Structure formats: structure tokens, C-alpha cells
Amino acid sequence: MTSIAIIGAGPGLGAAVARRFGAEGFTVGLIARHQGRVDALAAELVKNGVRAEGFVADVRDPSSIAAALEQVSETLGPIEVLQYSPLPQKDFMRPVLETTPADLVGPVEFSIYGPVAAVHQVLPGMRFLGENRGTILFVNGGSAVKPGRNVTGTSVAFAGQAAYAQLLNEVLGEEGIQVSQLVIGGRIIAGDTEKDPDVLAGHLWDLHTRRDRFRHQVSDD
């Protein structure tokens, strides 16, 4: 049995992805900053027949990401799928002319250093699983492809993350490891035909199973 590790797991998209992959036989490692929240989410999933456990990490601390992912693999089985989808902090989103060098430190740690640390931790295990098994999924807002003047930190950092992900896609694709990005314009909206969490979870499942493209974008707004 293999696992999916969801970094930035919450009650919306994270829970939907956990249900989708759990229904397909994956165990689920839920990673976020607050133990109580991921434990509550894991308990709900267990009630619905999904084996899930919560783990704590701060994505701005690479060592804590590595430790949490190691715990996932030891507790729930080898990590076949990694999803990096933490929700950026509001103070990352400042107008461009008000953004100082110090204001970019957090976004870069959050959106670039964090995923680099996560990838380095899971990659040996994915290679061990063999070709056409391992998948790394990045989830970003629309500013990853269309920068916004009032969300400068995320625009700059998401662009860097997107570049890193695309480079991984090119290099790891040669080894049979899929790297893909889901870009979601605007807010995730329950009940929406395009941006409902369960619909988005379906896209992430397709990126994992079809392994035929780097980016899928939902909505431009």
C-alpha cells in the first residue's frame, strides 16, 4: 500500500483530494501547521473508510517538512504522490510599490524553499517504486501564470514555484515520475461546476493517472 502526502491539508481541497485518492486505495498523510486540525480531518476520513493520519510541519522550515514526510512514509507506506498546496498567508499579498525585499522573504520560503525540501525528501522513495508510479502535484492560484499588482509576494513566489515545477517535469519525466501543476483562478467555491473541491480533486487524480501534461488551469479569474 502506498500513500499520498498532502502538504497544506485543510477541510476544502485537501479533504476532497484525500477522499478521492483514499477511494482508490491510497493511505493519506495530512500535513499542516496545527495538529488538532489535521487530526480532526483524519478522524472524519477514517469514518468514511479512508486510512488517514495527521502530521505537523511548517512549510517555511525545510527540516520540519522533511521530518513530517519521513513520518508519513514510515507510518502509512511509501509516498507515491506528493501534493504541495498550502494556502499563502494574507500578508504575502501587498501592492507592488509597497513590497520591500523583506516582504518577499516569507513568500519565497513558503512557495520555493518549501517545495524544494519536500521534493528532495520524497524523490528517493518514488524512484524506488519504479517508472510511472510517482507523482508530484503543485496547486497554485492564478497569479502563478498571470501576476497581479496587488498580490506581489505570491505572484513572484508562485512564478518561481511554477518554473521549478516545470523543470522537474522535464527532468523527472525522463525517469517516469510525473510532475504537474493545477492552477486555480480565483477562489475555490463549493458547489461550483468548475471550482468545487471535488471537481478539482478529480483533475488532480487525472494528472496523476493520465500523466499526459504538465499544467491544467481552471478559470482565469
Solvent accessible surface area in square Angstrom, and as a share of the most:
residue,aa,sasa,rsa
1,M,157,0.70
2,T,21,0.12
3,S,0,0.00
4,I,0,0.00
5,A,0,0.00
6,I,0,0.00
7,I,1,0.01
8,G,24,0.23
9,A,9,0.07
10,G,21,0.20
11,P,128,0.81
12,G,30,0.29
13,L,19,0.09
14,G,5,0.05
15,A,4,0.03
16,A,1,0.01
17,V,0,0.00
18,A,0,0.00
19,R,100,0.36
20,R,82,0.30
21,F,0,0.00
22,G,12,0.12
23,A,84,0.65
24,E,82,0.37
25,G,44,0.43
26,F,21,0.09
27,T,1,0.00
28,V,0,0.00
29,G,0,0.00
30,L,0,0.00
31,I,2,0.01
32,A,22,0.17
33,R,141,0.52
34,H,84,0.37
35,Q,79,0.35
36,G,53,0.51
37,R,173,0.63
38,V,1,0.01
39,D,65,0.34
40,A,60,0.47
41,L,22,0.11
42,A,8,0.06
43,A,51,0.40
44,E,92,0.41
45,L,4,0.02
46,V,84,0.48
47,K,155,0.66
48,N,108,0.56
49,G,70,0.68
50,V,13,0.07
51,R,124,0.45
52,A,6,0.04
53,E,66,0.30
54,G,13,0.12
55,F,15,0.06
56,V,63,0.36
57,A,4,0.03
58,D,59,0.30
59,V,12,0.07
60,R,88,0.32
61,D,56,0.29
62,P,63,0.40
63,S,77,0.50
64,S,28,0.18
65,I,1,0.01
66,A,30,0.23
67,A,50,0.39
68,A,1,0.01
69,L,1,0.01
70,E,84,0.38
71,Q,92,0.41
72,V,0,0.00
73,S,41,0.27
74,E,129,0.58
75,T,54,0.31
76,L,4,0.02
77,G,17,0.16
78,P,62,0.39
79,I,11,0.05
80,E,13,0.06
81,V,0,0.00
82,L,1,0.01
83,Q,0,0.00
84,Y,3,0.01
85,S,20,0.13
86,P,19,0.12
87,L,160,0.80
88,P,19,0.12
89,Q,51,0.22
90,K,182,0.77
91,D,92,0.48
92,F,10,0.04
93,M,76,0.34
94,R,91,0.33
95,P,50,0.31
96,V,79,0.45
97,L,172,0.86
98,E,93,0.42
99,T,28,0.16
100,T,69,0.40
101,P,116,0.73
102,A,78,0.61
103,D,42,0.22
104,L,48,0.24
105,V,79,0.45
106,G,6,0.06
107,P,2,0.01
108,V,35,0.20
109,E,42,0.19
110,F,14,0.06
111,S,3,0.02
112,I,42,0.21
113,Y,120,0.46
114,G,0,0.00
115,P,1,0.00
116,V,45,0.26
117,A,19,0.15
118,A,0,0.00
119,V,3,0.02
120,H,127,0.57
121,Q,61,0.27
122,V,6,0.03
123,L,21,0.11
124,P,85,0.54
125,G,32,0.31
126,M,0,0.00
127,R,123,0.45
128,F,183,0.76
129,L,33,0.17
130,G,31,0.30
131,E,125,0.56
132,N,100,0.51
133,R,89,0.33
134,G,0,0.00
135,T,0,0.00
136,I,0,0.00
137,L,0,0.00
138,F,1,0.00
139,V,20,0.11
140,N,4,0.02
141,G,26,0.25
142,G,18,0.17
143,S,18,0.12
144,A,9,0.07
145,V,54,0.31
146,K,151,0.64
147,P,103,0.65
148,G,27,0.26
149,R,191,0.70
150,N,91,0.47
151,V,43,0.25
152,T,14,0.08
153,G,1,0.01
154,T,5,0.03
155,S,8,0.05
156,V,73,0.42
157,A,0,0.00
158,F,15,0.06
159,A,49,0.38
160,G,25,0.24
161,Q,3,0.01
162,A,8,0.06
163,A,56,0.43
164,Y,43,0.16
165,A,0,0.00
166,Q,84,0.37
167,L,107,0.53
168,L,23,0.11
169,N,35,0.18
170,E,100,0.45
171,V,90,0.52
172,L,4,0.02
173,G,44,0.42
174,E,147,0.66
175,E,62,0.28
176,G,12,0.12
177,I,4,0.02
178,Q,19,0.08
179,V,0,0.00
180,S,0,0.00
181,Q,0,0.00
182,L,0,0.00
183,V,0,0.00
184,I,8,0.04
185,G,0,0.00
186,G,46,0.45
187,R,177,0.65
188,I,67,0.34
189,I,62,0.32
190,A,84,0.65
191,G,69,0.66
192,D,46,0.24
193,T,127,0.74
194,E,92,0.41
195,K,13,0.06
196,D,24,0.12
197,P,17,0.11
198,D,80,0.41
199,V,56,0.32
200,L,0,0.00
201,A,1,0.01
202,G,19,0.19
203,H,43,0.19
204,L,0,0.00
205,W,35,0.12
206,D,32,0.17
207,L,1,0.01
208,H,13,0.06
209,T,59,0.35
210,R,149,0.54
211,R,52,0.19
212,D,95,0.49
213,R,70,0.26
214,F,27,0.11
215,R,88,0.32
216,H,47,0.21
217,Q,70,0.31
218,V,8,0.05
219,S,26,0.16
220,D,121,0.63
221,D,115,0.60
